[in-house]
C-alpha cells in the first residue's frame, strides 16, 4: 500500500509539474503574441517610411527639372548626390527592416505553433493520467457487471446451494430426521443463507474501500487539514456533529477524486490483496506473494488458483464465519460445516465480493435491490434495520446513506399502508423522484417494493404456488442505480402464502387448526 501510495504521489507531482509547464507555455505564448504585435507596428512604420521616401523621390525629380538660374551644378550635383545617398540609405533601411520583420514574424509563428503542439500534448497527458478509465483499462462496463452478476446466480449459486442442501439433510438437527425434511423447506433455508451471504459481501466491500481511505486520510492528517481550511476549531468539531459530517464528506470527495482512477485501473490488484491474503500471515512477504500471483497473466494457472482458491483469504473466512455463527442457522449445523462445503461457500463468497467490488467502484455506485429477504410487512422493520446496519460504517458517504436510510423508511411506511388489492408501492427516495422518473424510461424500470407478483419485475422460481400471487421471499435481487433496475433484469421470488415447514402438514390437521382459529375468533 505504501508503494502504491508513493506511485500515486509521484503521478500527482508529475501532474502538478505539467500544470506549471502549461502555465509557462501560456505565458510564453502571450509574450510572443505581444512581440508579434510589436512587429506589426514596426511594419506599419516601415510602410509610412516608404511613403515618405516616395515623396522625397518625387521632390528630387522636380529638383532635377529646375531652370539654369538654379544654383551651380556642383552645388546641384552635390545636393543631388547627397539626396540620392539619403534616399538609397532610407530605402535600404526600409528593405532591411521589412526583411527582418517578415523573417521575425515567421519565426514567432513557428514558435507559437510548436508551443501549441506541446500544450496539446501536455493536456492529453493530464487527461490520460486523471481520467476515470484509461484507454488501456479493463474495468468492466455496467453491462458486463450485470452479466457477471447473473452468471453467479446461474452457476456458482446453484453449485453452492447443491452442496449446502446435502450438508443440511445429513447434519441438521444433529442428524436426526433432517433427511426427511421436504426439499422445498431445504431450498428455503439455502435461499436465505445465500441471500445473506450476498449482502454480507456487499457490506464488506464498502467497508474495505473506506478502510483504505481512512488509512490514507490518517497518514495525511486530512481531517485536521480540511477542518482548518473550513475554519473549524477543535471545539467545533467535537461538539457539532453536522460539521463533522461536512468534513467527512469533503474528505471522501477528495480521496475519491484522487484515487478513483487508480481503483478502477487496478481494481483486481487492490481487491485481491485483501481477498486472498492469508488469514494469519506471519509476514508481509506472504501477502506480497499473493500479489505476485494475481499480477500474472490470465493464462497462468497459479494466478487463477490465487483468484479462485478453495479456502480464500482472511476476508473470505471472516464473512463465512460471521454467517455460520448466526443463531438462526444453528439448527443447520453450519458452524461445523465440512471442508468441501466450506470450500464451495468460500468460492461463492469470492465471486460475490468480486462483483460487489466493481459495482461499488462505479460512479455513482450500483446497488442491490431489494435489501431484505422476506417480503411481508411484518418483516419490514427488521429488513430496514438490517439495511441500515449494513451501511452504518460508511461514514464518508453520509449523503448516500441518508438517501438509503430514507429509502428503507419509505419502504416500511408503504408496506404498512399497502392494501391487498394493490399491486405494489414505490420505494424511492423522495428527493430523487424526478431524476429516477427521467432515467427509468431509458436505462431500465423503476424499482418498486411489491408484495404481489408482477411479471415485469419478478421471476418465480421452483417452490412457488402456481395459484398464488403473493411474494413470500426474494431469492436473488437485481442490480440498480439510484432506484432504477438496470437492463432487463428480474428479481427471483418465491410465491406462497406462508413459509415451508420441515415436514408436510396433513390436510386434516390444517383444517382442524383453521377450525380452532375460527372458533376462537367467534368467541
C-alpha positions in Angstrom: 0.0 0.0 0.0 2.9 2.4 0.8 4.4 1.6 -2.6 1.1 2.2 -4.4 0.6 5.4 -2.5 4.2 6.5 -3.4 3.5 5.8 -7.0 0.4 7.9 -7.0 2.3 10.7 -5.1 4.8 10.7 -8.0 2.0 10.9 -10.5 0.4 13.8 -8.6 3.7 15.6 -8.6 4.0 15.0 -12.4 0.6 16.4 -12.9 1.5 19.5 -10.9 4.7 19.9 -12.9 2.7 19.6 -16.2 0.2 22.2 -14.9 3.1 24.5 -14.1 4.5 23.9 -17.6 1.2 24.7 -19.1 1.1 28.0 -17.3 4.6 28.8 -18.5 3.6 27.9 -22.1 0.6 30.1 -21.9 2.7 33.0 -20.6 5.3 32.4 -23.3 2.5 32.4 -26.0 1.2 35.7 -24.6 4.7 37.2 -24.8 5.2 36.0 -28.3 1.8 37.5 -29.3 2.8 40.8 -27.8 6.1 40.7 -29.8 4.2 39.8 -32.9 2.0 42.9 -32.4 5.1 45.0 -31.9 6.5 43.7 -35.2 3.2 44.6 -36.9 3.6 48.1 -35.6 7.1 48.2 -36.9 6.0 47.1 -40.3 3.3 49.8 -40.3 6.0 52.4 -39.5 8.1 51.0 -42.4 5.2 51.5 -44.8 4.9 55.1 -43.7 8.6 55.5 -44.2 8.4 54.1 -47.7 5.6 56.6 -48.4 7.9 59.3 -47.2 10.7 58.0 -49.5 8.3 58.1 -52.4 7.5 61.7 -51.6 11.2 62.6 -51.3 11.9 60.9 -54.7 9.2 63.0 -56.2 10.7 66.1 -54.9 14.1 65.1 -56.3 12.6 64.7 -59.7 11.1 68.1 -59.5 14.5 69.5 -58.4 16.2 68.0 -61.5 13.8 69.8 -63.8 14.6 73.3 -62.4 15.9 76.0 -65.0 19.6 77.2 -65.4 19.2 80.0 -62.9 19.3 77.5 -60.2 22.5 77.1 -58.1 25.7 75.9 -59.7 25.8 72.4 -60.9 28.4 71.5 -58.4 26.0 72.5 -55.7 23.2 70.9 -57.5 25.1 67.7 -58.1 26.4 67.9 -54.6 22.8 68.3 -53.3 21.6 65.6 -55.7 24.3 63.2 -54.6 23.5 63.8 -51.0 19.8 63.4 -51.6 20.4 60.2 -53.6 22.6 58.8 -50.9 19.9 59.7 -48.4 17.2 58.1 -50.5 19.3 55.0 -51.1 20.1 54.7 -47.4 16.5 55.2 -46.4 15.4 52.6 -49.0 18.0 50.1 -47.8 17.0 50.6 -44.2 13.3 50.1 -45.1 14.0 47.0 -47.1 16.2 45.6 -44.3 13.5 46.4 -41.7 10.9 44.7 -43.9 13.1 41.6 -44.3 13.7 41.4 -40.6 10.0 42.0 -39.9 9.0 39.2 -42.2 11.5 36.7 -41.0 10.8 37.6 -37.4 7.1 37.0 -37.9 7.7 33.7 -39.5 10.0 32.6 -36.6 7.5 33.7 -34.0 4.7 31.9 -35.8 6.8 28.8 -35.8 7.5 29.1 -32.1 3.8 29.6 -31.3 2.9 26.6 -33.4 5.4 24.4 -31.5 4.2 25.7 -28.2 0.6 24.9 -29.1 1.6 21.4 -30.0 3.4 20.9 -26.7 0.4 22.4 -24.9 -1.9 19.9 -26.6 0.4 17.0 -25.8 0.6 18.1 -22.2 -3.2 18.4 -21.9 -3.6 14.9 -23.4 -1.1 13.5 -20.9 -3.0 15.1 -18.0 -6.3 13.8 -19.3 -4.9 10.2 -19.5 -3.4 10.5 -16.0 -6.5 11.8 -14.4 -9.3 10.2 -16.4 -11.8 7.8 -14.8 -10.7 5.0 -17.0 -7.6 5.0 -19.1 -7.5 3.9 -22.7 -5.9 0.6 -21.7 -8.2 -0.1 -18.7 -10.0 -3.4 -18.5 -12.5 -2.1 -15.9 -15.9 -3.8 -16.7 -18.8 -1.8 -18.0 -22.2 -1.8 -16.3 -23.5 -4.3 -18.8 -20.5 -6.6 -18.2 -21.1 -6.3 -14.4 -24.7 -7.3 -14.8 -23.7 -10.3 -16.9 -21.1 -11.3 -14.3 -23.7 -10.8 -11.5 -26.3 -13.0 -13.3 -23.7 -15.7 -14.1 -23.1 -16.1 -10.3 -26.8 -16.8 -9.9 -26.9 -19.3 -12.8 -23.7 -21.2 -11.9 -22.0 -20.6 -8.6 -25.2 -20.0 -6.7 -26.6 -23.3 -8.0 -23.5 -25.4 -7.2 -23.1 -24.0 -3.7 -26.7 -24.4 -2.9 -26.5 -28.1 -4.0 -23.6 -28.7 -1.6 -25.3 -26.8 1.2 -28.5 -28.9 0.7 -26.6 -32.1 1.1 -25.0 -30.9 4.3 -28.3 -29.7 5.8 -30.0 -33.0 5.0 -27.2 -35.0 6.5 -26.3 -33.0 9.6 -29.1 -30.6 10.5 -30.9 -31.2 13.9 -28.0 -33.4 15.0 -28.5 -35.7 12.0 -31.9 -36.9 13.3 -34.7 -36.6 10.9 -33.2 -33.9 8.7 -33.0 -36.3 5.8 -36.8 -36.5 5.9 -37.3 -32.7 5.5 -39.2 -31.8 2.4 -37.0 -30.4 -0.3 -38.8 -27.1 -0.6 -38.0 -26.4 3.1 -34.4 -27.2 2.5 -34.4 -24.9 -0.6 -35.9 -22.2 1.5 -33.1 -22.5 4.1 -30.5 -22.3 1.4 -32.1 -19.4 -0.3 -31.9 -17.4 2.9 -28.3 -18.3 3.6 -27.2 -17.4 0.1 -29.1 -14.1 0.1 -27.5 -13.1 3.4 -24.0 -14.0 2.1 -24.5 -11.8 -0.9 -25.4 -8.7 1.2 -22.6 -9.5 3.7 -20.1 -9.4 0.8 -21.6 -6.1 -0.5 -21.2 -4.6 3.0 -17.7 -5.9 3.4 -16.6 -4.4 0.1 -17.9 -1.0 1.1 -16.2 -1.3 4.5 -12.9 -2.3 2.8 -12.9 0.6 0.4 -13.5 3.1 3.3 -10.8 1.4 5.4 -8.3 2.2 2.6 -9.5 5.8 2.5 -9.4 6.0 6.3 -5.8 4.8 6.4 -4.7 7.3 3.8 -6.6 10.2 5.5 -5.0 9.3 8.8 -1.5 9.3 7.4 -2.1 12.7 5.7 -3.9 14.2 8.6 -6.7 15.2 6.2 -9.3 15.7 8.9 -7.3 18.5 10.5 -6.3 20.0 7.2 -9.9 20.1 5.9 -11.1 21.5 9.3 -8.5 24.2 9.1 -9.5 25.1 5.6 -13.1 25.4 6.7 -12.0 27.5 9.7 -13.4 24.9 12.2 -11.8 24.7 15.6 -11.3 21.5 17.6 -14.2 22.6 19.8 -16.5 23.0 16.8 -15.5 19.5 15.6 -16.1 17.9 19.0 -19.5 19.5 19.6 -21.1 19.8 16.2 -22.0 16.5 14.5 -23.1 18.3 11.4 -19.7 19.9 10.9 -18.0 16.6 11.4 -20.3 15.2 8.7 -19.3 18.0 6.3 -15.6 17.4 6.9 -16.0 13.6 6.3 -17.9 14.3 3.1 -15.3 16.7 1.8 -12.6 14.2 2.8 -14.4 11.4 0.9 -14.8 13.5 -2.2 -11.1 14.5 -2.2 -9.9 10.9 -1.9 -12.4 9.7 -4.5 -11.2 12.2 -7.0 -7.5 11.5 -6.3 -7.7 7.7 -6.1 -10.8 6.9 -8.1 -8.9 6.3 -11.3 -6.3 4.1 -9.6 -9.0 2.0 -8.0 -10.6 1.4 -11.4 -7.4 0.8 -13.3 -6.1 -1.6 -10.7 -9.4 -3.0 -9.2 -8.2 -6.6 -9.3 -4.9 -5.9 -7.5 -6.5 -3.8 -4.8 -9.2 -6.4 -4.1 -7.0 -9.5 -4.2 -4.6 -8.2 -1.7 -7.4 -8.2 0.9 -9.5 -11.0 -0.6 -6.7 -13.6 -0.9 -4.4 -12.6 1.9 -3.6 -15.5 4.3 -5.8 -15.4 7.4 -2.8 -15.4 9.8 0.0 -14.2 7.6 3.2 -14.1 9.6 4.8 -11.5 7.4 4.2 -9.1 4.6 6.1 -11.4 2.3 3.2 -13.9 2.3 0.8 -11.2 1.3 3.2 -10.0 -1.4 3.4 -13.5 -2.7 -0.4 -13.4 -3.3 0.0 -10.1 -5.1 2.7 -11.6 -7.3 0.4 -14.5 -8.2 -2.5 -12.1 -9.0 -0.4 -9.9 -11.2 0.3 -12.8 -13.5 -1.2 -13.4 -16.9 -4.7 -14.7 -17.4 -3.3 -18.0 -18.7 -1.2 -18.6 -15.7 -2.7 -21.5 -13.7 -1.1 -20.2 -10.5 -2.7 -16.8 -10.8 -6.1 -18.4 -11.5 -5.7 -20.5 -8.4 -4.9 -17.5 -6.3 -8.0 -15.7 -7.6 -10.4 -18.6 -7.1 -8.8 -20.5 -4.3 -10.9 -23.0 -2.4 -10.5 -21.5 1.1 -9.9 -17.9 0.3 -8.1 -15.4 2.5 -8.8 -13.5 5.7 -11.7 -11.5 4.4 -13.5 -14.6 2.9 -13.1 -16.5 6.2 -14.3 -13.6 8.2 -17.5 -13.3 6.1 -18.1 -17.1 6.2 -17.5 -17.2 10.0 -20.0 -14.3 10.5 -22.7 -16.1 8.5 -22.3 -19.6 10.0 -22.3 -18.2 13.6 -25.7 -16.5 13.3 -28.1 -18.1 15.8 -30.8 -18.6 13.2 -28.6 -21.1 11.4 -27.6 -23.1 14.4 -30.1 -25.8 13.6 -28.4 -26.4 10.2 -25.1 -27.3 11.9 -23.3 -24.6 9.9 -20.6 -23.9 12.5 -19.4 -27.5 12.0 -19.7 -27.4 8.2 -17.4 -29.8 6.3 -14.3 -28.8 4.3 -15.9 -29.4 0.9 -19.0 -27.4 1.8 -16.8 -24.6 3.3 -14.7 -24.5 0.1 -17.8 -24.2 -2.0 -19.2 -21.4 0.2 -15.8 -19.7 0.0 -15.8 -19.7 -3.8 -19.3 -18.2 -3.8 -18.1 -15.5 -1.4 -15.1 -14.7 -3.6 -17.3 -14.3 -6.7 -19.8 -12.2 -4.8 -17.1 -10.0 -3.4 -15.5 -9.5 -6.9 -18.8 -8.4 -8.5 -19.8 -6.2 -5.5 -16.4 -4.5 -5.6 -16.7 -3.4 -9.2 -20.3 -2.4 -8.5 -19.1 0.0 -5.7 -16.4 1.4 -7.9 -18.9 2.6 -10.5 -19.8 6.3 -10.3 -22.4 6.5 -8.9 -22.2 3.1 -7.2 -24.5 0.3 -8.2 -26.9 -1.1 -5.6 -28.6 -4.4 -5.0 -32.4 -4.3 -4.5 -34.4 -5.3 -2.6 -32.2 -5.3 0.5 -34.3 -7.8 2.6 -35.1 -11.5 2.2 -38.7 -11.7 3.4 -41.3 -9.7 1.7 -44.2 -9.5 4.2 -44.9 -6.2 6.0 -44.2 -7.8 9.4 -40.5 -8.1 8.4 -40.2 -4.6 7.0 -38.9 -3.2 10.3 -36.2 -5.9 10.6 -35.2 -5.5 7.0 -34.9 -1.8 7.3 -32.7 -2.1 10.4 -30.5 -4.7 8.7 -30.1 -2.4 5.7 -29.2 0.5 8.0 -26.7 -1.7 9.8 -25.1 -2.8 6.5 -24.4 0.9 5.7 -23.6 2.3 9.1 -19.9 2.0 8.6 -19.9 4.3 5.6 -19.3 7.5 7.4 -17.8 9.3 4.5 -20.7 8.7 2.2 -23.4 10.0 4.6 -25.2 11.8 1.8 -25.7 8.4 0.1 -26.5 6.6 3.3 -29.1 9.2 4.2 -30.9 8.5 0.9 -30.7 4.8 1.5 -32.0 5.1 5.1 -34.8 7.3 3.9 -35.5 4.7 1.2 -35.7 1.9 3.8 -38.1 4.0 6.0 -40.2 4.9 3.0 -40.4 1.2 2.1 -41.6 0.4 5.6 -44.3 3.1 5.5 -45.5 2.0 2.1 -45.7 -1.7 3.3 -47.7 -0.7 6.4 -50.2 1.3 4.3 -50.4 -1.3 1.5 -53.8 -2.9 0.8 -54.2 -6.5 -0.6 -55.7 -5.2 -3.8 -52.7 -3.0 -4.6 -50.0 -4.3 -7.0 -47.2 -2.6 -5.1 -45.9 0.7 -3.9 -42.9 2.7 -4.9 -39.9 2.6 -2.6 -38.0 5.5 -3.9 -36.1 8.3 -2.3 -38.5 11.3 -2.5 -35.5 13.6 -3.3 -34.8 11.5 -6.5 -38.3 11.1 -7.9 -37.7 13.4 -10.9 -34.3 12.1 -11.7 -35.4 8.4 -11.4 -38.5 9.1 -13.5 -36.4 10.5 -16.3 -33.9 7.8 -16.2 -36.3 4.9 -15.9 -37.5 5.0 -19.4 -34.0 5.0 -21.0 -31.9 2.9 -18.6 -34.4 0.4 -17.0 -37.5 0.1 -14.9 -38.2 1.9 -11.7 -37.7 -0.4 -8.7 -40.9 -0.9 -6.7 -41.2 -2.8 -3.4 -44.1 -5.2 -4.1 -45.8 -7.9 -2.2 -47.8 -9.0 -5.2 -46.2 -10.7 -8.2 -45.6 -8.6 -11.3 -44.3 -10.3 -14.4 -42.4 -7.1 -15.5 -40.4 -7.1 -12.3 -40.3 -10.7 -11.0 -39.5 -14.2 -12.0 -41.0 -17.1 -10.0 -38.7 -20.0 -9.1 -39.1 -23.6 -8.1 -41.2 -23.9 -4.9 -43.8 -21.3 -5.9 -47.5 -21.9 -5.7 -49.0 -21.6 -9.2 -52.3 -20.2 -7.9 -50.7 -17.7 -5.6 -49.6 -14.1 -6.4 -48.2 -13.2 -3.0 -44.4 -12.8 -2.8 -43.2 -14.7 0.2 -39.4 -14.0 -0.1 -36.8 -12.9 -2.6 -34.3 -15.4 -3.8 -32.0 -13.3 -6.0 -32.1 -9.4 -6.1 -31.4 -7.2 -9.1 -28.7 -4.6 -9.8 -29.9 -1.0 -9.7 -28.6 2.6 -9.8 -30.5 5.3 -7.9 -33.6 3.2 -7.7 -33.7 2.1 -11.3 -33.2 -1.6 -12.1 -30.7 -1.7 -15.0 -31.3 -3.6 -18.2 -34.0 -6.3 -18.4 -33.3 -7.9 -15.0 -36.0 -9.5 -12.9 -36.0 -10.3 -9.2 -36.2 -14.1 -8.5 -39.0 -14.7 -6.0 -41.0 -17.5 -4.3 -44.8 -17.1 -4.4 -46.6 -18.6 -1.5 -48.9 -17.8 1.4 -46.7 -19.0 4.2 -43.2 -20.4 4.8 -42.4 -24.0 4.3 -42.1 -26.3 7.4 -39.7 -29.2 7.7 -42.5 -31.7 7.3 -45.6 -31.6 5.2 -48.7 -31.0 7.2 -51.7 -33.2 6.6 -54.8 -31.6 5.3 -56.9 -32.8 8.3 -54.5 -31.1 10.7 -54.6 -27.9 8.7 -58.4 -28.0 8.7 -58.5 -28.6 12.4 -56.2 -25.7 13.0 -58.3 -23.5 10.8 -61.4 -24.6 12.7 -59.9 -23.9 16.1 -58.8 -20.4 14.8 -62.3 -19.7 13.5 -63.9 -20.8 16.8 -61.5 -18.6 18.8 -62.4 -15.7 16.6 -66.1 -16.3 17.1 -65.7 -16.4 20.8 
